[in-house]
Amino acid sequence: MTDKQNKDKNKQNPSIDRRDFLQGLAATPVLGLFGAALIHEQSVKKKLTKAKPKVVPENLEPLNIAVIGSGAQGQVLIDAMLKLPGLHFKAVCDIWTEYNLKRAAGILKRYGHPVNRYIDYRDMLVREQDLDAVVIASPDFWHADHAVACLEAGLHVYCEKEMSNTLEGAHRMVMASRKAGKLLQIGHQRRSNPRYLHCYDKLIREAKLLGRMTSVNGQWNRAVQPDLGWPEKYAIQPDILRKYGFDSMHQFRNWRWFKNLGGGPIVDLGSHQIDIYNWFLKARPKSVLASGGTDYYDPAAHEWYDTVLAIYEYETPAGTVRAFYQTLTSNSSEGYFENFLGDEGTLHISESSNRGGVYREPNAPQWDEWVRLGYLSAPEKAGTQATSAVLDVRETIAPDRHDIPIVFTDPYHMPHLENFFNTVRGLDTLNCPAETGYETAVTVLKVNEAVKAGKQLAFSEQDFLI
Ligand SMILES: NC(=O)c1ccc[n+]([C@@H]2O[C@H](COP(=O)([O-])OP(=O)(O)OC[C@H]3O[C@@H](n4cnc5c(N)ncnc54)[C@H](O)[C@@H]3O)[C@@H](O)[C@H]2O)c1
C-alpha cells in the first residue's frame, strides 16, 4: 500500500475522541466494564499489522533520475530505489571516480540501468537533458550548491539531511525550490516511516494517548569508531580534492568532523531525531541550552564536538515541554531512540528494527478501546517478556507495555523516497518539504552555537522565517 493510499485509508477511519469514548464507558457501568474486560481478554493475542502489501498503481509514470554522491549513503539510497517501480537511472556523479562512482555504476548496470558517469555536477546537468529528478547524497557542505543547480535546471530534488551545514545554504535551497516551482524533499526519512506516522497520526494526535506532554528525551550513542580510511591506490589527486573543497584524503573521508564541511555528530545524528521532536510536538523550540566538547577524540583531526548534551524548551498550546537530547561517540549504551512523556503515557520509539512501545501511566484512563481498534497491541503486563528489542523501562515508567502494531521491514529510506517520487508524479504530497527541512536545520544548527556560547540561546520567530 502506498503512503497516499495509507493516508486515504486513515482518513476513512472514524475518528474517536478518547474522552467521548471514556464518557460513554462511564455511562454504562456494568456492561461497559464487563465489555471492556472481555475485550481485554480477547485482545491478549497481539495484533501486529504489516505495513505492506503495497499496491503499485498501474501505468506508473516512469521517471528518469540521477544521483549526485554515491558514497555510503548514496549506495543505501540506490539500493532502496532499485526496489521501487518506475525509476530509470540515467547518470551518477561522484568525484571519487575510481571507487564510489565505479562501484555504483557497476551495481546499476547489473540491475539493468547503464548510467553515464560524471565527476562534475555542472557537466552532468548540461549533458543530461531528459532527467526528471536528482537524488543528492554528497557531503553536507555541497548540498546547497548541488540542490540549487539542479532546481535551477528544472529538476525535482531529494536531498539528504542535514539540508545544509549553514543556514545561508539552507535558505538558498528553499528559495531556489520556490523560484523554480520544483519539489525539494529533505532526507529526514522517519517522516515517511509507517511506524512514526502511526504514532503521530493515531496515537498522539487522534487518541491523545500521552495526555499532556511535558517532556521529551532522546539520544544517539555510538561506539568508538576509528577514522575512515581509503585504499591507497584509489587516493584522489590533491588538485581534484582541492577543487571540490577538501584539503586531504583524510578530510575527504572524514568530512563530518570538520567545521565548514559538516556539523559534527549533533547535526549528523541528532538532526534525524530533533526533527521528530519538532514534528511530534507540532512546535518550534523557543530556546536551547547545550554543553559539549571534543572530549575523547584528537581535536586536531575532529574539529566538531564528539559529545553534546542539549536541552530545548518548547512552548506548546498545552504548556511548556522540555526536551533533552544527547549524542555520544565514545559509548553505544542503549543506541538511539526518542521518548515522548506525558501525564497519561510514554511513547518509546526508534528507527531501529521496530524497537518501541507505548506505556500507560497508572492513573490514565484504560486503553482497551484503542487496543480493540488496532491502534495499539494488547498490553504486556509488567514482568512479561517483551517481543521486540526494547529498553526494560517498565518498572520506572508504567506497569503495562503495548507494542506499536505496525511492522516495518522495508529499507528505512524506501517510503521517504517513494513519497518523493509519488509527489513528483502528482500522487502525493511531500512528507519533508524544504520549509520543514529548514525549520529542522534552524533548530539543530543552533546547538553548536549554544555550545560555543556556553549559555542558553533563544530562538526568535525571525529565525524560522524564510
Ligand atoms: N538519511 C540518513 O539516514 C543518512 C545516513 C548517512 C548519511 N546521510 C547523509 O548523506 C550524505 C552523504 O553521506 P555519506 O555517509 O554517504 O558520505 P560519504 O563520504 O560516504 O559519501 C559522499 C560521496 O560524495 C562524493 N562527493 C564529495 N564531494 C562531491 C562533489 N562535489 N560532487 C559529487 N560527489 C561528491 C564523495 O566522493 C563520496 O562518494 C550526507 O549529507 C549525510 O549526512 C544520511
The ligand as a Gaussian input file, in Angstrom:
#p B3LYP/6-31G(d) Opt

LIG

0 1
 N       19.358000       9.769000       5.996000
 C       20.278000       9.015000       6.564000
 O       19.954000       8.091000       7.300000
 C       21.720000       9.266000       6.265000
 C       22.690000       8.333000       6.666000
 C       24.014000       8.586000       6.341000
 C       24.359000       9.744000       5.662000
 N       23.404000      10.635000       5.297000
 C       23.758000      11.864000       4.561000
 O       24.172000      11.502000       3.247000
 C       25.182000      12.391000       2.792000
 C       26.405000      11.577000       2.367000
 O       26.913000      10.882000       3.497000
 P       27.832000       9.603000       3.293000
 O       27.907000       8.924000       4.595000
 O       27.395000       8.842000       2.125000
 O       29.242000      10.285000       2.972000
 P       30.410000       9.656000       2.085000
 O       31.609000      10.467000       2.343000
 O       30.466000       8.181000       2.288000
 O       29.910000       9.889000       0.591000
 C       29.914000      11.146000      -0.040000
 C       30.138000      10.922000      -1.500000
 O       30.036000      12.201000      -2.150000
 C       31.120000      12.304000      -3.057000
 N       31.382000      13.738000      -3.262000
 C       32.028000      14.609000      -2.451000
 N       32.004000      15.836000      -2.987000
 C       31.347000      15.734000      -4.161000
 C       31.002000      16.656000      -5.175000
 N       31.312000      17.960000      -5.084000
 N       30.331000      16.192000      -6.261000
 C       29.982000      14.882000      -6.372000
 N       30.295000      13.962000      -5.444000
 C       30.946000      14.392000      -4.336000
 C       32.256000      11.551000      -2.425000
 O       33.210000      11.159000      -3.387000
 C       31.539000      10.375000      -1.817000
 O       31.428000       9.299000      -2.709000
 C       25.444000      13.342000       3.934000
 O       24.711000      14.511000       3.744000
 C       24.940000      12.615000       5.153000
 O       24.517000      13.468000       6.189000
 C       22.103000      10.416000       5.591000

